Amino acid sequence: MAITAIRKAAIGSVRVPEDLIVRDRQERSAGAVLQMGNLDEKVDDLADEVRGLGERIDRNQAQIIELLTRLIGRDPNAS
């Protein structure tokens, strides 16, 4: 049914060879798989970046605690 619709949608009443329709579907499927693979790579890159930002935040917080400890002269962990 879909093949008939594609053929009718083609220029006027020109018949589209079956192999061209199949090839088009295969190319579209391959393109979708490639996009999904690329998406996976982007997600992995983003996860690495977020992990790196988390490490930077931890270091900055440790530095802030160290500086505040020096400023007030007391260790906040020694209650």
Secondary structure, 3 states (H helix, E strand, C coil): CHHHHHHHHCCCCCCCCHHHHHHHHHHHHHHHHHHHHHHHHHHHHHHHHHHHHHHHHHHHHHHHHHHHHHHHCCCCCCC
